[in-house]
Amino acid sequence: MDEIREKLLKCLDNNGIDLNEDSKQIDSISFITAIVDIEQEFDVEFPDEYLLIETMSSFEKIYDIVELLVTNKSN
């Protein structure tokens, strides 16, 4: 498992978010605290257009966004 995937899973788990369940069960507070944790963990900032639960409704969607932000940060 790659480093981004491991760290991302840890951030989500620390906030009680299990994306195997119905994403509509995620409350806004858990979502925001998870986003803050992810931003701190990866030293990135999510653009506003990504800050919707619908945009990040699966682990793979979140992973793709984080991977893109981390890649752009290092370039």
C-alpha positions in Angstrom: 0.0 0.0 0.0 1.4 3.4 -0.9 2.2 6.1 1.6 -0.7 8.5 0.5 -3.2 5.7 0.8 -2.1 4.7 4.3 -2.0 8.3 5.6 -5.4 9.0 4.0 -7.0 5.9 5.5 -5.6 6.9 8.9 -7.0 10.5 8.7 -10.5 9.2 7.7 -10.4 6.5 10.4 -9.4 9.0 13.1 -12.5 11.0 12.3 -14.8 8.0 12.3 -15.4 8.0 8.5 -15.9 4.6 6.8 -16.6 5.2 3.2 -17.7 1.5 2.8 -20.9 2.7 4.4 -23.4 5.1 2.9 -21.6 8.4 2.6 -24.8 10.2 3.4 -24.2 9.0 7.0 -21.2 11.4 7.2 -22.1 14.5 9.2 -20.7 17.8 8.2 -18.5 18.1 11.4 -16.8 14.8 10.7 -16.3 15.7 7.1 -14.7 19.1 7.9 -12.5 17.7 10.6 -11.3 15.0 8.3 -10.6 17.6 5.6 -8.5 19.7 8.1 -6.6 16.5 9.2 -5.9 15.6 5.6 -4.7 19.1 4.7 -2.4 19.1 7.7 -1.1 15.6 7.1 -0.2 16.3 3.4 0.5 20.0 3.8 -2.0 20.9 1.1 -5.2 23.0 0.8 -8.3 21.8 -0.9 -9.7 24.2 -3.4 -13.3 25.3 -2.6 -14.8 23.3 -5.5 -13.7 20.0 -3.9 -15.2 20.8 -0.5 -18.5 19.0 -1.1 -19.4 15.7 0.5 -20.7 14.7 -3.0 -17.3 15.4 -4.6 -15.6 13.2 -2.0 -18.2 10.4 -1.7 -15.7 7.5 -2.1 -12.3 6.7 -0.9 -11.0 6.6 -4.5 -12.3 10.1 -5.2 -10.6 11.5 -2.1 -7.5 9.6 -2.9 -7.4 11.0 -6.5 -7.8 14.6 -5.2 -5.1 14.2 -2.6 -2.7 12.6 -5.0 -3.3 15.4 -7.4 -2.7 18.1 -4.8 0.4 16.4 -3.4 1.8 16.0 -6.9 1.1 19.6 -7.8 2.7 20.7 -4.6 6.0 18.9 -5.3 6.2 20.3 -8.9 
